[in-house]
């Protein structure tokens, strides 16, 4: 999934730079933003599980 989102971001950046799309830069980088948000979400839940596991001991 991450490779797909990185490739999609690269395609969008190149298309924007070559004038093939007139999107805002926020939309161009949206796949990268989604990937970063997904990683943060996973790290949050892993951290929460670790904290709860340590607290129950």
PDB file with one MODEL, atoms N, CA, C and O in Angstrom:
MODEL        1
ATOM      1  N   UNK A   1       0.819  -1.184   0.000  1.00  0.00           N
ATOM      2  CA  UNK A   1       0.000   0.000   0.000  1.00  0.00           C
ATOM      3  C   UNK A   1       0.873   1.262   0.000  1.00  0.00           C
ATOM      4  O   UNK A   1       0.566   2.235  -0.690  1.00  0.00           O
ATOM      5  N   UNK A   2       1.966   1.237   0.782  1.00  0.00           N
ATOM      6  CA  UNK A   2       2.801   2.425   0.868  1.00  0.00           C
ATOM      7  C   UNK A   2       3.491   2.722  -0.453  1.00  0.00           C
ATOM      8  O   UNK A   2       3.614   3.881  -0.850  1.00  0.00           O
ATOM      9  N   UNK A   3       3.938   1.680  -1.129  1.00  0.00           N
ATOM     10  CA  UNK A   3       4.585   1.887  -2.426  1.00  0.00           C
ATOM     11  C   UNK A   3       3.615   2.476  -3.431  1.00  0.00           C
ATOM     12  O   UNK A   3       3.984   3.334  -4.233  1.00  0.00           O
ATOM     13  N   UNK A   4       2.377   2.016  -3.388  1.00  0.00           N
ATOM     14  CA  UNK A   4       1.353   2.554  -4.294  1.00  0.00           C
ATOM     15  C   UNK A   4       1.115   4.034  -4.031  1.00  0.00           C
ATOM     16  O   UNK A   4       1.027   4.829  -4.967  1.00  0.00           O
ATOM     17  N   UNK A   5       1.010   4.407  -2.749  1.00  0.00           N
ATOM     18  CA  UNK A   5       0.755   5.809  -2.421  1.00  0.00           C
ATOM     19  C   UNK A   5       1.951   6.689  -2.781  1.00  0.00           C
ATOM     20  O   UNK A   5       1.775   7.821  -3.231  1.00  0.00           O
ATOM     21  N   UNK A   6       3.153   6.179  -2.587  1.00  0.00           N
ATOM     22  CA  UNK A   6       4.342   6.944  -2.982  1.00  0.00           C
ATOM     23  C   UNK A   6       4.410   7.116  -4.497  1.00  0.00           C
ATOM     24  O   UNK A   6       4.737   8.195  -4.989  1.00  0.00           O
ATOM     25  N   UNK A   7       4.104   6.064  -5.223  1.00  0.00           N
ATOM     26  CA  UNK A   7       4.093   6.145  -6.689  1.00  0.00           C
ATOM     27  C   UNK A   7       3.013   7.113  -7.165  1.00  0.00           C
ATOM     28  O   UNK A   7       3.247   7.899  -8.084  1.00  0.00           O
ATOM     29  N   UNK A   8       1.854   7.061  -6.557  1.00  0.00           N
ATOM     30  CA  UNK A   8       0.770   7.964  -6.924  1.00  0.00           C
ATOM     31  C   UNK A   8       1.154   9.414  -6.650  1.00  0.00           C
ATOM     32  O   UNK A   8       0.854  10.297  -7.454  1.00  0.00           O
ATOM     33  N   UNK A   9       1.811   9.666  -5.525  1.00  0.00           N
ATOM     34  CA  UNK A   9       2.273  11.014  -5.215  1.00  0.00           C
ATOM     35  C   UNK A   9       3.288  11.489  -6.252  1.00  0.00           C
ATOM     36  O   UNK A   9       3.226  12.628  -6.714  1.00  0.00           O
ATOM     37  N   UNK A  10       4.211  10.620  -6.610  1.00  0.00           N
ATOM     38  CA  UNK A  10       5.207  10.972  -7.614  1.00  0.00           C
ATOM     39  C   UNK A  10       4.549  11.303  -8.953  1.00  0.00           C
ATOM     40  O   UNK A  10       4.925  12.277  -9.606  1.00  0.00           O
ATOM     41  N   UNK A  11       3.589  10.513  -9.355  1.00  0.00           N
ATOM     42  CA  UNK A  11       2.873  10.764 -10.617  1.00  0.00           C
ATOM     43  C   UNK A  11       2.145  12.100 -10.562  1.00  0.00           C
ATOM     44  O   UNK A  11       2.175  12.864 -11.527  1.00  0.00           O
ATOM     45  N   UNK A  12       1.488  12.387  -9.431  1.00  0.00           N
ATOM     46  CA  UNK A  12       0.761  13.646  -9.289  1.00  0.00           C
ATOM     47  C   UNK A  12       1.714  14.844  -9.311  1.00  0.00           C
ATOM     48  O   UNK A  12       1.405  15.864  -9.926  1.00  0.00           O
ATOM     49  N   UNK A  13       2.870  14.731  -8.645  1.00  0.00           N
ATOM     50  CA  UNK A  13       3.846  15.833  -8.631  1.00  0.00           C
ATOM     51  C   UNK A  13       4.366  16.094 -10.036  1.00  0.00           C
ATOM     52  O   UNK A  13       4.444  17.243 -10.471  1.00  0.00           O
ATOM     53  N   UNK A  14       4.721  15.033 -10.741  1.00  0.00           N
ATOM     54  CA  UNK A  14       5.219  15.211 -12.107  1.00  0.00           C
ATOM     55  C   UNK A  14       4.151  15.790 -13.019  1.00  0.00           C
ATOM     56  O   UNK A  14       4.444  16.647 -13.853  1.00  0.00           O
ATOM     57  N   UNK A  15       2.920  15.333 -12.868  1.00  0.00           N
ATOM     58  CA  UNK A  15       1.831  15.866 -13.682  1.00  0.00           C
ATOM     59  C   UNK A  15       1.602  17.344 -13.379  1.00  0.00           C
ATOM     60  O   UNK A  15       1.332  18.132 -14.285  1.00  0.00           O
ATOM     61  N   UNK A  16       1.710  17.719 -12.110  1.00  0.00           N
ATOM     62  CA  UNK A  16       1.551  19.128 -11.732  1.00  0.00           C
ATOM     63  C   UNK A  16       2.697  19.969 -12.300  1.00  0.00           C
ATOM     64  O   UNK A  16       2.467  21.057 -12.828  1.00  0.00           O
ATOM     65  N   UNK A  17       3.925  19.470 -12.192  1.00  0.00           N
ATOM     66  CA  UNK A  17       5.070  20.228 -12.687  1.00  0.00           C
ATOM     67  C   UNK A  17       5.052  20.393 -14.202  1.00  0.00           C
ATOM     68  O   UNK A  17       5.498  21.417 -14.720  1.00  0.00           O
ATOM     69  N   UNK A  18       4.545  19.402 -14.909  1.00  0.00           N
ATOM     70  CA  UNK A  18       4.475  19.489 -16.366  1.00  0.00           C
ATOM     71  C   UNK A  18       3.188  20.138 -16.869  1.00  0.00           C
ATOM     72  O   UNK A  18       2.960  20.216 -18.076  1.00  0.00           O
ATOM     73  N   UNK A  19       2.357  20.596 -15.955  1.00  0.00           N
ATOM     74  CA  UNK A  19       1.155  21.328 -16.335  1.00  0.00           C
ATOM     75  C   UNK A  19       0.012  20.464 -16.837  1.00  0.00           C
ATOM     76  O   UNK A  19      -0.898  20.964 -17.497  1.00  0.00           O
ATOM     77  N   UNK A  20       0.047  19.174 -16.533  1.00  0.00           N
ATOM     78  CA  UNK A  20      -1.014  18.285 -16.998  1.00  0.00           C
ATOM     79  C   UNK A  20      -2.260  18.355 -16.119  1.00  0.00           C
ATOM     80  O   UNK A  20      -3.360  18.035 -16.568  1.00  0.00           O
ATOM     81  N   UNK A  21      -2.086  18.773 -14.870  1.00  0.00           N
ATOM     82  CA  UNK A  21      -3.214  18.949 -13.957  1.00  0.00           C
ATOM     83  C   UNK A  21      -3.097  20.324 -13.309  1.00  0.00           C
ATOM     84  O   UNK A  21      -1.997  20.851 -13.144  1.00  0.00           O
ATOM     85  N   UNK A  22      -4.224  20.893 -12.948  1.00  0.00           N
ATOM     86  CA  UNK A  22      -4.240  22.224 -12.331  1.00  0.00           C
ATOM     87  C   UNK A  22      -4.748  22.148 -10.892  1.00  0.00           C
ATOM     88  O   UNK A  22      -5.400  23.068 -10.398  1.00  0.00           O
ATOM     89  N   UNK A  23      -4.437  21.039 -10.238  1.00  0.00           N
ATOM     90  CA  UNK A  23      -4.885  20.859  -8.858  1.00  0.00           C
ATOM     91  C   UNK A  23      -4.043  21.703  -7.918  1.00  0.00           C
ATOM     92  O   UNK A  23      -2.958  22.159  -8.277  1.00  0.00           O
ATOM     93  N   UNK A  24      -4.555  21.904  -6.712  1.00  0.00           N
ATOM     94  CA  UNK A  24      -3.755  22.557  -5.691  1.00  0.00           C
ATOM     95  C   UNK A  24      -2.690  21.570  -5.210  1.00  0.00           C
ATOM     96  O   UNK A  24      -2.809  20.359  -5.397  1.00  0.00           O
ATOM     97  N   UNK A  25      -1.651  22.118  -4.590  1.00  0.00           N
ATOM     98  CA  UNK A  25      -0.579  21.256  -4.100  1.00  0.00           C
ATOM     99  C   UNK A  25      -1.063  20.352  -2.973  1.00  0.00           C
ATOM    100  O   UNK A  25      -0.531  19.260  -2.774  1.00  0.00           O
ATOM    101  N   UNK A  26      -2.070  20.807  -2.239  1.00  0.00           N
ATOM    102  CA  UNK A  26      -2.634  19.965  -1.187  1.00  0.00           C
ATOM    103  C   UNK A  26      -3.208  18.678  -1.774  1.00  0.00           C
ATOM    104  O   UNK A  26      -2.995  17.600  -1.219  1.00  0.00           O
ATOM    105  N   UNK A  27      -3.920  18.775  -2.871  1.00  0.00           N
ATOM    106  CA  UNK A  27      -4.458  17.579  -3.522  1.00  0.00           C
ATOM    107  C   UNK A  27      -3.361  16.715  -4.124  1.00  0.00           C
ATOM    108  O   UNK A  27      -3.460  15.488  -4.133  1.00  0.00           O
ATOM    109  N   UNK A  28      -2.319  17.358  -4.626  1.00  0.00           N
ATOM    110  CA  UNK A  28      -1.205  16.606  -5.217  1.00  0.00           C
ATOM    111  C   UNK A  28      -0.530  15.739  -4.162  1.00  0.00           C
ATOM    112  O   UNK A  28      -0.167  14.595  -4.433  1.00  0.00           O
ATOM    113  N   UNK A  29      -0.363  16.284  -2.956  1.00  0.00           N
ATOM    114  CA  UNK A  29       0.321  15.551  -1.895  1.00  0.00           C
ATOM    115  C   UNK A  29      -0.630  14.755  -0.997  1.00  0.00           C
ATOM    116  O   UNK A  29      -0.198  14.209   0.018  1.00  0.00           O
ATOM    117  N   UNK A  30      -1.899  14.681  -1.350  1.00  0.00           N
ATOM    118  CA  UNK A  30      -2.869  13.966  -0.520  1.00  0.00           C
ATOM    119  C   UNK A  30      -2.522  12.488  -0.300  1.00  0.00           C
ATOM    120  O   UNK A  30      -2.695  12.013   0.823  1.00  0.00           O
ATOM    121  N   UNK A  31      -2.044  11.730  -1.294  1.00  0.00           N
ATOM    122  CA  UNK A  31      -1.663  10.339  -1.007  1.00  0.00           C
ATOM    123  C   UNK A  31      -0.563  10.233   0.051  1.00  0.00           C
ATOM    124  O   UNK A  31      -0.592   9.329   0.887  1.00  0.00           O
ATOM    125  N   UNK A  32       0.398  11.146   0.019  1.00  0.00           N
ATOM    126  CA  UNK A  32       1.464  11.150   1.017  1.00  0.00           C
ATOM    127  C   UNK A  32       0.912  11.511   2.401  1.00  0.00           C
ATOM    128  O   UNK A  32       1.315  10.931   3.409  1.00  0.00           O
ATOM    129  N   UNK A  33      -0.006  12.465   2.436  1.00  0.00           N
ATOM    130  CA  UNK A  33      -0.631  12.856   3.699  1.00  0.00           C
ATOM    131  C   UNK A  33      -1.431  11.697   4.283  1.00  0.00           C
ATOM    132  O   UNK A  33      -1.403  11.469   5.492  1.00  0.00           O
ATOM    133  N   UNK A  34      -2.136  10.974   3.439  1.00  0.00           N
ATOM    134  CA  UNK A  34      -2.899   9.810   3.900  1.00  0.00           C
ATOM    135  C   UNK A  34      -1.966   8.753   4.462  1.00  0.00           C
ATOM    136  O   UNK A  34      -2.266   8.149   5.493  1.00  0.00           O
ATOM    137  N   UNK A  35      -0.839   8.519   3.800  1.00  0.00           N
ATOM    138  CA  UNK A  35       0.122   7.519   4.276  1.00  0.00           C
ATOM    139  C   UNK A  35       0.691   7.918   5.641  1.00  0.00           C
ATOM    140  O   UNK A  35       0.801   7.078   6.534  1.00  0.00           O
ATOM    141  N   UNK A  36       1.048   9.176   5.804  1.00  0.00           N
ATOM    142  CA  UNK A  36       1.584   9.640   7.081  1.00  0.00           C
ATOM    143  C   UNK A  36       0.528   9.545   8.172  1.00  0.00           C
ATOM    144  O   UNK A  36       0.836   9.148   9.296  1.00  0.00           O
ATOM    145  N   UNK A  37      -0.706   9.902   7.859  1.00  0.00           N
ATOM    146  CA  UNK A  37      -1.786   9.807   8.844  1.00  0.00           C
ATOM    147  C   UNK A  37      -2.018   8.351   9.253  1.00  0.00           C
ATOM    148  O   UNK A  37      -2.277   8.067  10.422  1.00  0.00           O
ATOM    149  N   UNK A  38      -1.927   7.443   8.305  1.00  0.00           N
ATOM    150  CA  UNK A  38      -2.111   6.017   8.595  1.00  0.00           C
ATOM    151  C   UNK A  38      -1.011   5.501   9.527  1.00  0.00           C
ATOM    152  O   UNK A  38      -1.288   4.743  10.457  1.00  0.00           O
ATOM    153  N   UNK A  39       0.224   5.908   9.278  1.00  0.00           N
ATOM    154  CA  UNK A  39       1.342   5.494  10.128  1.00  0.00           C
ATOM    155  C   UNK A  39       1.168   6.053  11.540  1.00  0.00           C
ATOM    156  O   UNK A  39       1.395   5.342  12.520  1.00  0.00           O
ATOM    157  N   UNK A  40       0.771   7.308  11.649  1.00  0.00           N
ATOM    158  CA  UNK A  40       0.542   7.912  12.966  1.00  0.00           C
ATOM    159  C   UNK A  40      -0.568   7.176  13.699  1.00  0.00           C
ATOM    160  O   UNK A  40      -0.464   6.946  14.904  1.00  0.00           O
ATOM    161  N   UNK A  41      -1.622   6.806  12.997  1.00  0.00           N
ATOM    162  CA  UNK A  41      -2.749   6.069  13.587  1.00  0.00           C
ATOM    163  C   UNK A  41      -2.288   4.717  14.145  1.00  0.00           C
ATOM    164  O   UNK A  41      -2.671   4.334  15.251  1.00  0.00           O
ATOM    165  N   UNK A  42      -1.470   4.004  13.380  1.00  0.00           N
ATOM    166  CA  UNK A  42      -0.964   2.703  13.822  1.00  0.00           C
ATOM    167  C   UNK A  42      -0.060   2.863  15.040  1.00  0.00           C
ATOM    168  O   UNK A  42      -0.174   2.099  15.998  1.00  0.00           O
ATOM    169  N   UNK A  43       0.837   3.848  15.014  1.00  0.00           N
ATOM    170  CA  UNK A  43       1.737   4.084  16.140  1.00  0.00           C
ATOM    171  C   UNK A  43       0.937   4.467  17.387  1.00  0.00           C
ATOM    172  O   UNK A  43       1.273   4.040  18.491  1.00  0.00           O
ATOM    173  N   UNK A  44      -0.104   5.257  17.220  1.00  0.00           N
ATOM    174  CA  UNK A  44      -0.958   5.630  18.347  1.00  0.00           C
ATOM    175  C   UNK A  44      -1.568   4.405  19.007  1.00  0.00           C
ATOM    176  O   UNK A  44      -1.528   4.270  20.230  1.00  0.00           O
ATOM    177  N   UNK A  45      -2.134   3.510  18.202  1.00  0.00           N
ATOM    178  CA  UNK A  45      -2.793   2.329  18.771  1.00  0.00           C
ATOM    179  C   UNK A  45      -1.797   1.367  19.402  1.00  0.00           C
ATOM    180  O   UNK A  45      -2.085   0.775  20.442  1.00  0.00           O
ATOM    181  N   UNK A  46      -0.640   1.204  18.792  1.00  0.00           N
ATOM    182  CA  UNK A  46       0.391   0.347  19.389  1.00  0.00           C
ATOM    183  C   UNK A  46       0.831   0.938  20.727  1.00  0.00           C
ATOM    184  O   UNK A  46       0.986   0.207  21.705  1.00  0.00           O
ATOM    185  N   UNK A  47       1.032   2.245  20.778  1.00  0.00           N
ATOM    186  CA  UNK A  47       1.408   2.896  22.018  1.00  0.00           C
ATOM    187  C   UNK A  47       0.338   2.754  23.081  1.00  0.00           C
ATOM    188  O   UNK A  47       0.649   2.535  24.252  1.00  0.00           O
ATOM    189  N   UNK A  48      -0.913   2.876  22.687  1.00  0.00           N
ATOM    190  CA  UNK A  48      -2.019   2.721  23.629  1.00  0.00           C
ATOM    191  C   UNK A  48      -2.064   1.303  24.197  1.00  0.00           C
ATOM    192  O   UNK A  48      -2.275   1.124  25.397  1.00  0.00           O
ATOM    193  N   UNK A  49      -1.869   0.311  23.357  1.00  0.00           N
ATOM    194  CA  UNK A  49      -1.859  -1.077  23.811  1.00  0.00           C
ATOM    195  C   UNK A  49      -0.698  -1.318  24.769  1.00  0.00           C
ATOM    196  O   UNK A  49      -0.859  -2.010  25.774  1.00  0.00           O
ATOM    197  N   UNK A  50       0.466  -0.754  24.467  1.00  0.00           N
ATOM    198  CA  UNK A  50       1.626  -0.922  25.344  1.00  0.00           C
ATOM    199  C   UNK A  50       1.365  -0.260  26.688  1.00  0.00           C
ATOM    200  O   UNK A  50       1.660  -0.842  27.732  1.00  0.00           O
ATOM    201  N   UNK A  51       0.816   0.949  26.676  1.00  0.00           N
ATOM    202  CA  UNK A  51       0.537   1.657  27.937  1.00  0.00           C
ATOM    203  C   UNK A  51      -0.479   0.882  28.781  1.00  0.00           C
ATOM    204  O   UNK A  51      -0.302   0.732  29.990  1.00  0.00           O
ATOM    205  N   UNK A  52      -1.529   0.397  28.149  1.00  0.00           N
ATOM    206  CA  UNK A  52      -2.531  -0.379  28.889  1.00  0.00           C
ATOM    207  C   UNK A  52      -1.917  -1.667  29.417  1.00  0.00           C
ATOM    208  O   UNK A  52      -2.205  -2.074  30.543  1.00  0.00           O
ATOM    209  N   UNK A  53      -1.078  -2.312  28.620  1.00  0.00           N
ATOM    210  CA  UNK A  53      -0.420  -3.551  29.060  1.00  0.00           C
ATOM    211  C   UNK A  53       0.500  -3.319  30.217  1.00  0.00           C
ATOM    212  O   UNK A  53       0.564  -4.153  31.120  1.00  0.00           O
ATOM    213  N   UNK A  54       1.225  -2.205  30.232  1.00  0.00           N
ATOM    214  CA  UNK A  54       2.117  -1.910  31.345  1.00  0.00           C
ATOM    215  C   UNK A  54       1.334  -1.502  32.600  1.00  0.00           C
ATOM    216  O   UNK A  54       1.763  -1.766  33.724  1.00  0.00           O
ATOM    217  N   UNK A  55       0.218  -0.874  32.398  1.00  0.00           N
ATOM    218  CA  UNK A  55      -0.577  -0.404  33.527  1.00  0.00           C
ATOM    219  C   UNK A  55      -1.259  -1.568  34.263  1.00  0.00           C
ATOM    220  O   UNK A  55      -1.478  -1.493  35.472  1.00  0.00           O
ATOM    221  N   UNK A  56      -1.590  -2.630  33.542  1.00  0.00           N
ATOM    222  CA  UNK A  56      -2.285  -3.754  34.160  1.00  0.00           C
ATOM    223  C   UNK A  56      -1.351  -4.657  34.960  1.00  0.00           C
ATOM    224  O   UNK A  56      -1.827  -5.490  35.731  1.00  0.00           O
ATOM    225  N   UNK A  57      -0.083  -4.521  34.805  1.00  0.00           N
ATOM    226  CA  UNK A  57       0.865  -5.385  35.528  1.00  0.00           C
ATOM    227  C   UNK A  57       0.987  -5.046  36.966  1.00  0.00           C
ATOM    228  O   UNK A  57       1.747  -5.690  37.689  1.00  0.00           O
TER     229      UNK A  57
ENDMDL
END
